[in-house]
């Protein structure tokens, strides 16, 4: 689970100081940290199918936001991909 401090740090990092948590960059960053935590959890709990389903849903949400960002502004997309070191 993401702590308030971690979330606040992500918001400040991807919004240039404002508190707008609705920006796609912020949402993608939050989803990415949650995905990384769930992936670590699933490495040790291989049969936890409820968490696996949640992980797949998060990955799909992040993919939709990334697709939206490609359509709106390709430079912002490339910056997010490089900052979070995501593939593609």
N, C-alpha and C positions, 0 to 999 in steps of 0.2 A: 504494500500500500504506500502511496506517495504521501510524504509528510507535507505540512503546510509550508515549511521552509523551502523544501525542494520545489514545490509548485510555484512559490513566489519567485524563486531564483530563475526558473524557466520563463515565467511571464516577463520579468525584467530583461532577461537576455534576448528574447525574441520580439519584444514590443518597443525597444529603445526607451525604456523608462516609464511608459504609460501603464495603466492597469487594465487594458483591454484584453480580456482573456478569450474573446470570441474570434480573434484573428486566426486564420487557418494555420499559420506558423506555430502559434502557441499550442493549438489543439494537437497538431502533429507531434510536437515535442513532448507533450504530456502523454499522448498515446504511446510514443516510442519508449518512454521510461517505464510505463506500466507493462508494455510488451516485454521489455527486457527482464523485469522482475518476475513476470509470470513464466517466462521461459526458464529462468533459474529454478523456480519452484517445480516446474514439470520435469526437470532433469532428475530430481530426487523423488518425485511422486509420479511415477509413470502411469498409474492407473486412475489418476484424478481427471475423469472425463468432464466434470462440470467446469473445472478451471480451463481445460482444453477448449471447450466450447466458447467460454468467455474470451479466451485468447484469439480464437479465430474471428470472433465478432469485432474485437479491437483492431485486428489486422485489416479487416474489410473496411472499417470506418476510416482508418488511416489512409488506405488506398483510395477511397472516394475523395477524401480531402486533398490528397496529392494530385489526383486527376483534375479536380476543380482548380487547383493552383496552376497546373500546366495550362489550362484554358485561359485563365485570367492574366497571369503574369509569369512568363517562363524564367525571368531572372530571379524572382522571389523563390520559385521552385528549385532552381539550381543552388541558390544560397542555402535553403533548408536542407537539401540533400547533402551538401558538403558539410554543413555544420553538424548534422546528426550522423554523418558517415553511413548513410543508407545506400543500398545498391540501387542501380538503374540510372 
